[in-house]
Amino acid sequence: ACGLSGAVYFLDDNLIVNRRAVLELLPHLIDWQKRNGYRLQFACEATLNIAKRPEILALMREAHFTTVFCGIETPDPAALKAMGKQHNMMVPILEGVRTLNGYGMEVVSGIILGLDTDTREAGEGILDFIEQSQIPLLTINLLQALPRTPLYDRLKREGRLIEDGARESNVDFVLPYDHVVATWRDCMGRAYTPEKLFARYDHQVRATYPNRLRPPNSRQRASWRNIKRGLTMLGKIVWHVGLRGDYRRAFWAFAGPRFKAGDIERVIAVGLVAHHL
């Protein structure tokens, strides 16, 4: 399925119907974008094995897909196998991320801590993966067992479900709970220091964004209303982040070269997301 709020799922090579459906849909989406002046950028969710389908990635680029969420879960192949996520190993993870970047699509990743296969070094492995992949936005979460899932049923049989609202997870981890939670908080804190975050976005500006489709200017995109809105957003970012922010030095290290290059769009887009994070 693929839509405006969009999701595209590729579970394995056997799901030919889904692949054919996407290939049939994308040309219509491209035509719609052309008729409407590329007013939208699309985001979707897909398993990483989409990197094996250049014919789909090329059409997604033409339809102006700019972001793909991939539930990578963990960079540890042994853990992926134990989770039944073999489709995440159909292409090497870093190679898959670079392939998507090559079509102008920024990868957003889901990462999980607290897996049964995690070791005490799992946090450092995740931080190393973030450094190598240069994925700017990652959702690093603790393992949660949701009702009516195989994980929930297994943990219930093993007596490892803990219903306690004061806990960060309902799972009784293999590793000590306090260690897993401390590792999770440490990963979040170190991954999202302003310097690290802006450095990853700087990589995207150089390695990913130039590969995106450049839609022709249209009256809608270049209207005075949009220009005024952009200047207002830029002014607020400069005021709240560039002048008053406690990480303004990291912001200007990123924004300075963008201003010199006239790339105001990146200053706004990255400045907003970085401030939120």
C-alpha positions as CSV (number, residue, x, y, z in Angstrom):
1,A,0.0,0.0,0.0
2,C,1.2,3.5,-0.7
3,G,-0.6,6.8,0.0
4,L,-0.2,10.4,0.8
5,S,0.6,9.7,4.4
6,G,2.1,6.6,2.8
7,A,3.4,3.2,3.6
8,V,5.1,0.9,1.2
9,Y,5.9,-2.6,2.5
10,F,8.3,-5.1,1.0
11,L,8.4,-8.2,3.2
12,D,10.2,-10.7,1.1
13,D,10.8,-11.7,-2.5
14,N,7.7,-13.9,-2.6
15,L,5.3,-10.9,-2.4
16,I,5.3,-10.3,-6.1
17,V,1.8,-8.9,-6.0
18,N,2.8,-6.0,-3.8
19,R,5.8,-5.2,-6.0
20,R,3.7,-5.3,-9.1
21,A,1.1,-3.1,-7.4
22,V,3.7,-0.5,-6.5
23,L,5.2,-0.5,-10.0
24,E,1.7,0.1,-11.4
25,L,0.9,2.8,-8.9
26,L,4.0,4.9,-9.0
27,P,3.6,6.1,-12.6
28,H,0.2,7.5,-11.7
29,L,1.7,9.2,-8.7
30,I,4.4,10.7,-10.9
31,D,1.8,12.1,-13.3
32,W,-0.2,13.5,-10.4
33,Q,2.8,15.3,-9.1
34,K,3.6,16.8,-12.5
35,R,0.0,18.0,-12.8
36,N,0.0,19.6,-9.4
37,G,3.5,21.2,-9.4
38,Y,5.1,18.7,-7.0
39,R,3.3,20.2,-4.1
40,L,4.1,17.2,-1.9
41,Q,7.1,15.3,-0.8
42,F,6.3,11.7,0.1
43,A,7.6,9.5,2.9
44,C,7.0,5.8,3.3
45,E,7.8,2.7,5.4
46,A,9.6,-0.2,3.8
47,T,11.8,-3.1,4.7
48,L,15.4,-2.6,3.8
49,N,15.3,-5.1,1.0
50,I,13.7,-2.4,-1.1
51,A,17.4,-1.6,-1.9
52,K,17.4,-4.6,-4.2
53,R,14.7,-3.0,-6.4
54,P,16.3,-0.2,-8.4
55,E,13.3,-0.1,-10.8
56,I,11.1,0.8,-7.8
57,L,13.6,3.3,-6.3
58,A,14.0,5.1,-9.6
59,L,10.2,5.6,-9.8
60,M,10.0,6.6,-6.2
61,R,12.6,9.3,-6.8
62,E,10.6,10.6,-9.8
63,A,7.5,10.7,-7.6
64,H,9.5,12.8,-5.1
65,F,9.8,10.3,-2.2
66,T,12.4,11.9,0.1
67,T,12.2,9.8,3.3
68,V,12.0,6.0,4.0
69,F,11.5,4.6,7.4
70,C,13.2,1.2,7.8
71,G,12.7,-0.9,10.9
72,I,16.3,-2.0,11.0
73,E,15.7,-3.0,14.7
74,T,19.4,-4.0,15.3
75,P,22.6,-4.0,13.4
76,D,23.4,-7.5,14.9
77,P,22.8,-10.2,12.2
78,A,22.5,-12.9,14.9
79,A,19.8,-10.9,16.6
80,L,17.9,-10.3,13.3
81,K,17.9,-14.1,12.7
82,A,16.6,-14.8,16.2
83,M,13.8,-12.2,15.6
84,G,12.8,-13.7,12.3
85,K,13.9,-10.6,10.5
86,Q,15.9,-12.3,7.8
87,H,14.6,-9.9,5.2
88,N,16.8,-7.2,6.9
89,M,19.8,-9.3,5.9
90,M,19.0,-9.7,2.2
91,V,21.3,-6.8,1.6
92,P,24.1,-5.6,4.0
93,I,22.5,-2.9,6.1
94,L,25.1,-0.2,5.4
95,E,25.0,-1.0,1.7
96,G,21.2,-0.8,1.7
97,V,21.3,2.6,3.5
98,R,23.8,4.0,1.0
99,T,21.7,2.7,-1.9
100,L,18.6,4.6,-0.7
101,N,20.7,7.7,-0.1
102,G,21.9,7.4,-3.7
103,Y,18.3,7.8,-4.9
104,G,17.9,10.9,-2.7
105,M,16.0,9.2,0.1
106,E,17.0,9.9,3.7
107,V,16.6,6.8,5.8
108,V,14.9,7.0,9.2
109,S,15.6,3.9,11.3
110,G,13.9,2.1,14.2
111,I,16.3,0.5,16.7
112,I,15.4,-1.7,19.6
113,L,17.3,-2.3,22.9
114,G,16.5,-5.1,25.3
115,L,16.6,-8.0,22.9
116,D,17.4,-11.5,24.3
117,T,20.5,-11.6,22.2
118,D,21.8,-8.2,23.4
119,T,25.1,-8.2,25.2
120,R,26.4,-5.5,27.6
121,E,28.2,-4.0,24.6
122,A,24.9,-3.6,22.6
123,G,24.8,0.1,23.2
124,E,28.2,0.7,21.8
125,G,27.3,-1.4,18.8
126,I,24.3,0.8,18.1
127,L,26.3,4.0,18.4
128,D,28.9,2.6,16.1
129,F,26.2,1.7,13.6
130,I,24.8,5.3,13.8
131,E,28.3,6.7,13.1
132,Q,28.8,4.4,10.1
133,S,25.4,4.8,8.6
134,Q,25.1,8.5,9.2
135,I,21.3,8.1,9.6
136,P,20.3,11.4,11.2
137,L,17.0,10.4,12.8
138,L,16.6,7.1,14.7
139,T,13.9,6.0,17.1
140,I,15.8,4.1,19.7
141,N,13.3,2.2,21.8
142,L,13.2,-0.4,24.5
143,L,11.7,-3.7,23.6
144,Q,7.9,-3.8,24.4
145,A,5.7,-6.8,24.1
146,L,2.4,-6.0,22.5
147,P,-0.7,-8.2,23.2
148,R,-1.6,-10.8,20.5
149,T,1.9,-11.0,19.1
150,P,4.2,-14.0,19.0
151,L,6.7,-12.1,21.3
152,Y,4.0,-11.4,23.9
153,D,2.8,-15.0,23.8
154,R,6.3,-16.4,24.2
155,L,7.2,-14.1,27.1
156,K,3.9,-14.9,28.8
157,R,4.7,-18.6,28.6
158,E,8.1,-17.9,30.0
159,G,6.7,-15.7,32.8
160,R,8.7,-12.7,31.6
161,L,5.9,-10.1,31.3
162,I,5.8,-7.5,34.0
163,E,2.8,-5.2,34.1
164,D,4.1,-2.2,36.1
165,G,3.4,1.3,35.0
166,A,6.5,2.6,36.7
167,R,8.8,0.5,34.4
168,E,10.0,1.6,31.0
169,S,9.1,-1.8,29.5
170,N,6.8,-4.7,30.3
171,V,9.6,-7.1,29.4
172,D,11.8,-8.9,31.9
173,F,15.0,-8.6,30.0
174,V,17.8,-11.2,29.9
175,L,20.2,-8.5,31.0
176,P,19.6,-6.6,34.3
177,Y,16.8,-4.1,33.9
178,D,18.8,-1.1,35.3
179,H,21.6,-1.8,32.9
180,V,19.3,-2.0,29.8
181,V,17.6,1.3,30.8
182,A,20.9,3.0,31.5
183,T,22.2,1.9,28.1
184,W,19.1,3.1,26.3
185,R,19.4,6.6,27.9
186,D,23.1,6.7,27.2
187,C,22.5,5.9,23.6
188,M,19.9,8.6,23.2
189,G,22.0,11.2,25.0
190,R,25.1,10.5,22.9
191,A,23.4,10.0,19.6
192,Y,21.5,13.3,19.9
193,T,24.2,15.7,21.1
194,P,23.8,18.7,18.8
195,E,27.3,18.2,17.3
196,K,26.6,14.6,16.4
197,L,23.1,15.3,15.0
198,F,24.2,18.3,12.8
199,A,27.2,16.3,11.6
200,R,24.8,13.5,10.4
201,Y,22.6,16.1,8.7
202,D,25.7,17.7,7.1
203,H,26.4,14.2,5.6
204,Q,22.9,14.1,4.2
205,V,23.3,17.5,2.6
206,R,26.4,16.3,0.8
207,A,25.6,12.7,0.1
208,T,21.8,12.3,-0.1
209,Y,19.9,15.5,-0.9
210,P,21.8,16.3,-4.1
211,N,20.5,13.0,-5.5
212,R,16.8,14.1,-5.1
213,L,14.5,15.1,-7.9
214,R,14.6,18.9,-8.5
215,P,11.0,19.8,-9.3
216,P,10.4,22.6,-11.7
217,N,9.4,25.9,-10.1
218,S,5.7,26.5,-10.1
219,R,3.5,29.4,-9.1
220,Q,2.4,27.5,-6.1
221,R,5.9,26.8,-4.8
222,A,7.3,30.3,-5.6
223,S,4.3,32.3,-4.4
224,W,4.7,35.3,-2.2
225,R,2.8,33.5,0.5
226,N,5.3,30.7,0.5
227,I,8.2,33.1,0.4
228,K,6.8,35.0,3.4
229,R,6.2,31.8,5.3
230,G,9.7,30.6,4.6
231,L,11.2,33.9,5.8
232,T,9.1,33.8,9.0
233,M,10.3,30.3,9.7
234,L,13.9,31.2,9.1
235,G,13.6,34.3,11.3
236,K,12.3,32.2,14.2
237,I,15.0,29.5,13.8
238,V,17.7,32.1,13.8
239,W,16.2,33.8,16.8
240,H,15.4,30.8,19.0
241,V,18.3,28.6,17.9
242,G,21.0,30.7,16.4
243,L,20.9,33.5,19.0
244,R,19.2,32.2,22.1
245,G,19.8,28.5,21.8
246,D,22.3,26.8,24.1
247,Y,23.7,24.8,21.1
248,R,23.9,27.8,18.8
249,R,27.6,27.1,18.1
250,A,26.7,23.7,16.6
251,F,23.9,25.3,14.7
252,W,26.1,27.9,13.1
253,A,28.7,25.4,12.2
254,F,26.1,23.7,10.1
255,A,24.1,26.7,9.0
256,G,27.0,29.0,8.1
257,P,28.1,27.2,5.0
258,R,24.5,26.7,4.0
259,F,23.9,30.4,4.1
260,K,27.0,31.1,2.1
261,A,25.8,28.6,-0.5
262,G,22.3,30.2,-0.6
263,D,20.8,26.9,0.6
264,I,18.1,28.4,2.9
265,E,15.8,25.4,2.5
266,R,18.2,23.1,4.3
267,V,18.8,25.6,7.1
268,I,15.0,25.7,7.7
269,A,14.3,22.0,7.3
270,V,17.2,20.8,9.4
271,G,17.0,23.6,11.9
272,L,13.3,22.7,12.6
273,V,13.9,19.0,13.0
274,A,17.1,19.4,15.0
275,H,15.4,21.9,17.4
276,H,12.6,19.4,17.9
277,L,15.0,16.6,18.6
